[in-house]
Amino acid sequence: MTLTHSKKDNNHLPLTPIIHPWIKGLVANASLLHDAVAKFSSPLNVQSLVPFEENIRAFKSIFDKYQLKHRVYFARKANKCVTYTKQAAKLGEGVDTASFEELAQCLEAGINPAQLISTAAVKTQRLMELAVDNHVTIIIDNLDELALLEKVTESTGKQANISLRVGGFTMDDRTLHTRFGFSISHAQKLILENLAHHPMLNYVGLHFHLNGYSIPERAAAIGQCIQLIDLLAAQNVKTFHLDIGGGYLVNYLSDRSEWENFHTELKRALLNKRSELTYRNDPLGIVKIEDTLHGEAKVYPYYNEVHKEGFLESVLASNVQGYDQPIHQLLRDREIEMRIEPGRSLLDQTGITVARVAFRKHDSDGNLLIGLEMNRTQMKSSSADFLLDPIHLPQNSIDSYDGEQETFGYLVGAYCLEQEFILLRKIKFQAMPVVGDLLVFVNTAGYMMHFFESQAHQFALAENVFYEENERFSLDS
Ligand SMILES: Cc1ncc(COP(=O)(O)O)c(C=O)c1O
């Protein structure tokens, strides 16, 4: 019995990913990937330290350009592999940990505690004790955390280094909403009245992390922190560092027009003005009321011209209210150590997810479905869809196939839900995938691999391997 090809769709829109040379090399050596999946099972997360190091160096080059004291703290919540944390430490940088387990694993890996910080959103007594015991700087978010930390320092007799999380900055007469941190005025009062002369709690710096990707909002937040730092300095209270958190945009796509077209055409599809781009015309978060669309697709902005170190540089080159010099000069003049906590952006191009084709079939509407040996929690972020074209790696070469073999379909996974789609977008295949072929999803190390992975149906979690120059794969350790 043969499977019919889905009819040609001349309106298909590509979203071509940027692909790092290490990934290109590996994909060109398909038998190596087929062997790796046979050995480690499907799906397999394959990663590389080469771009990770390049990304760290790129951020550092900006700080060096402006002669700023700095440290890059890799936000390891974006990917659970301990290999990255060890590499960041080896390069003299730091790791931002978000739980007891993340911190404990870094300490067990032998990372110098001076290179670790704890930004956990909920800090248990156990976490506080571990951090205090090892002199790890703790980012304090609220008064209850502070009270617990004080208790821990009293019972252990050890002092704690604390950085205060601040938030609720103002811009254009509005408050930037957040559920995190103290307002600038509250922080000022707390530092001057409670921390400046505390016998056990050492105030060492300020921290913030902003939601979203606005450069002006980050600049405004830094400006308000500098005002506070100056005010404290006038009272002889020194601030050693300013930590501006993560959120440096990544550019995933190679073509601006592809990205813009996709959004235009998605809306046309939702209004039934063209063939669908997503499964059953999924709106990706756009709301349709009668014949009107509201809002934009709730997806990560995959195409960005200002990204990673360029994004950081734009922040540092900004001017802020109340001062005549740009941010980098304000910070250099005050000899403040700049800290950043990039997660996604340090993982740009460091990983791929590889899955094996298990079956092909049609749904009740006749859509072609390609079933993969993976589930959607193994490649999922808060974005409504991962908008990059995957790579089809057949077991046998498809070089000889002509355009007539093209087919269109959707990728589905192993959970027993109607909604179990690996990608919601309709995918073009150069030829009909065959059982045993591989699908490669590029640039998935940041958040996609681990953030939402679950073990429903008792499926094993994907293995994580690092690809090395000698064509070897070593397990994360
Ligand atoms: C406190 C903090 N720091 C750093 C990050 C990392 O952000 P990104 O991966 O966008 O760089 C996050 C992400 O949620 C965060 O909450």
The ligand as a Tripos MOL2 file, in Angstrom:
@<TRIPOS>MOLECULE
LIG
   16    16     1     0     0
SMALL
NO_CHARGES

@<TRIPOS>ATOM
      1 C1         16.5640   36.3060   36.6890 C.3       1 LIG1
      2 C2         16.8080   35.8220   35.2960 C.ar      1 LIG1
      3 N1         18.0400   35.9420   34.7710 N.ar      1 LIG1
      4 C3         18.3230   35.5060   33.5210 C.ar      1 LIG1
      5 C4         17.3480   34.9280   32.7310 C.ar      1 LIG1
      6 C5         17.7270   34.4480   31.3520 C.3       1 LIG1
      7 O1         17.0580   35.1070   30.3470 O.3       1 LIG1
      8 P1         17.4070   34.8440   28.8050 P.3       1 LIG1
      9 O2         17.4760   33.3710   28.6120 O.co2     1 LIG1
     10 O3         16.3010   35.4700   28.0540 O.co2     1 LIG1
     11 O4         18.7210   35.4910   28.5390 O.co2     1 LIG1
     12 C6         16.0530   34.7850   33.2350 C.ar      1 LIG1
     13 C7         14.9910   34.1750   32.4110 C.2       1 LIG1
     14 O5         13.8830   34.0030   32.7630 O.2       1 LIG1
     15 C8         15.7720   35.2470   34.5530 C.ar      1 LIG1
     16 O6         14.5490   35.1180   35.0880 O.3       1 LIG1
@<TRIPOS>BOND
     1     1     2 1
     2     2     3 ar
     3     2    15 ar
     4     3     4 ar
     5     4     5 ar
     6     5     6 1
     7     5    12 ar
     8     6     7 1
     9     7     8 1
    10     8     9 2
    11     8    10 1
    12     8    11 1
    13    12    13 1
    14    12    15 ar
    15    13    14 2
    16    15    16 1
@<TRIPOS>SUBSTRUCTURE
     1 LIG1         1 GROUP 0 **** ****
